[in-house]
Amino acid sequence: MGKMKPFGEIAAGLDFCSREDVEKGLEIQRDLKREGKKHKLIGMILLETGAISSAQLIQILRYYEEEAEARGEK
């Protein structure tokens, strides 16, 4: 069972956002953790910051679902 690619890597790889957008999103995640706030998924951060659209978010989630099915994990 191989490891799935990180969400940000997929988003940037599909040219939905830049690698810099992903890095900014990861920094927001780290800031939330440091502040003791609830964890937020990188996809939601990218959506909320306007780096990706809701349609792009859904497309990446479908990719994960298809990968899981192909691996027999579903």
C-alpha positions in Angstrom: 0.0 0.0 0.0 1.7 3.2 -1.2 1.4 6.6 0.3 -1.0 9.1 -1.3 0.5 12.4 -2.6 -0.1 15.4 -0.3 -3.1 17.6 -1.2 -0.9 20.6 -1.9 1.3 18.7 -4.2 -1.6 17.6 -6.2 -3.1 21.1 -6.3 0.1 22.7 -7.5 0.8 19.8 -9.9 -2.5 20.4 -11.6 -1.7 24.1 -11.8 -4.7 24.9 -9.6 -2.4 27.0 -7.4 1.3 27.9 -7.0 3.7 26.1 -4.8 4.0 29.4 -2.9 0.2 29.3 -2.3 0.7 25.8 -0.8 3.6 27.0 1.4 1.5 29.9 2.6 -1.3 27.5 3.4 1.1 25.2 5.3 2.3 28.2 7.3 -1.3 29.1 8.2 -1.7 25.5 9.5 1.5 25.8 11.6 0.3 29.1 13.0 -3.0 27.6 14.0 -1.2 24.8 15.7 1.1 27.2 17.5 -1.9 29.2 18.7 -3.6 26.0 20.0 -6.4 26.4 17.5 -8.3 23.5 15.8 -6.4 21.9 12.9 -7.6 23.0 9.5 -7.1 20.9 6.3 -4.9 22.4 3.7 -7.6 22.1 1.1 -9.9 24.3 3.2 -7.2 26.8 3.8 -6.4 27.0 0.0 -10.2 27.4 -0.7 -10.7 30.1 2.0 -7.6 32.1 0.8 -8.9 32.0 -2.8 -5.9 29.9 -4.0 -8.3 27.2 -5.4 -11.9 27.1 -6.3 -14.6 24.8 -4.8 -14.7 22.9 -8.2 -10.9 22.4 -7.9 -11.2 21.2 -4.3 -13.9 18.7 -5.4 -11.8 17.5 -8.3 -8.8 16.8 -6.0 -11.1 15.0 -3.5 -12.4 12.8 -6.3 -8.9 12.0 -7.3 -8.2 10.7 -3.8 -11.4 8.7 -3.9 -10.4 7.1 -7.2 -6.9 6.4 -6.0 -8.3 4.7 -2.9 -10.7 2.6 -5.0 -7.8 1.6 -7.3 -5.8 0.5 -4.3 -8.6 -1.5 -2.9 -8.8 0.7 0.2 -12.4 1.5 -0.2 
